[in-house]
Amino acid sequence: MEHIVTVQDAVTAFADFMEPTNAELDAIEREMPVILADVDLLDAHIITLDRIPTELDARRIRRARRRALAARVALLNRTAGAMLPGGAA
């Protein structure tokens, strides 16, 4: 009996397609503020799962939502500015 999975793992373990490219890593780096803001928003929502949200919880969620939206707008503005000819935003 041959173990095809073991052979396949040995063949593809170091394949180039398994690692992110430099362009993908750069995209992740550009999107990191949005990712972190979304994590903060998710944390604010998770805190209120097992209890009735207080006014402080509601403020925390509103602030996290504003930060997440601001991070998305900043990312879109950087992306749109990079795509316009002449560098005009």
Sequence and secondary structure as in RCSB ss.txt:
>XXXX:A:sequence
MEHIVTVQDAVTAFADFMEPTNAELDAIEREMPVILADVDLLDAHIITLDRIPTELDARRIRRARRRALAARVAL
LNRTAGAMLPGGAA
>XXXX:A:secstr
   HHHHHHHHHTT GGGS  HHHHHHHHHHHHHHHHHHHHHHHHHHTTTS   HHHHHHHHHHHHHHHHHHHHH
HHHHHHHHSGGG  
